[in-house]
Amino acid sequence: MYQLTGVTKRYQRGKEAIDALAGVDLTIADGDQLVVRGPTGGGKSTLLQLLGGLDRATSGTVGLDGTDLGGLSEAALTRVRAATIGFVFQSFNLIPTLSAQENVETALAPLGVKATERARRAAEALESVGLAERLTHLPGELSGGQQQRVAIARALVKQPKVLLADEPTGNLDEDTRDDIVGLLEGLWKELGLTYVLVTHDSSIAKRAPRLAVIRKGRLKVTEREAA
């Protein structure tokens, strides 16, 4: 479970201090799905970076299962990210010279998984996202939607507890967007993940049973039935 208390993230722009997050309190239970929506510069990506241990709060605590992420050493934080948190980004972040299977395997290398086991688990992960026939394809040989499926497989192959998605459909057309969102929602239910998605897309936000709107660093959470 995530427990955020009084979280502030401040950046310095010249002589001006900018609060990307301004006193955020938030609880995300195990297995919860939360969609975070807001304007560009509103603080939503900053929030996701703090949840993922990619950045540290200026003040307040970001707790994951009772551990304050901001209080961990860089080495300990790296271990948490490697073992516990899966990331999906708008830009896919695939290595162009590696095949789909090899890209997925990269997530397992820091965990010390042996090569034969990495290959097996990567193939299974790609099959789970509908790419069983694309294991040897390079990213440049795949469509945008297929590349994002590879990125999702890479995030999930290490069997994380948490899945964080930052604008995962931002580079996709409308039909492909719906396919990817449906895939992520299905995997969330099937695997029992704690799932946080950041978006500016109102159509995605409408699907969420729990929606957080963030503006000027202030967060408001709405509980509702999924559309």
WONOR-V843311 format. One line per field, one symbol per residue. burial: # if it has 16 or more other C-alpha atoms within 10 Angstrom, else .. A space follows every 50 residues. Layout:
# WONOR-V843311
burial: ???
This chain:
# WONOR-V843311
burial: #####.###.........########.#..########...######### ###..##.######....##......#..#############.#...### ########.........##.#########.#..##.###....####### ###################..#...##..##.###.##....######## ...##.#############........
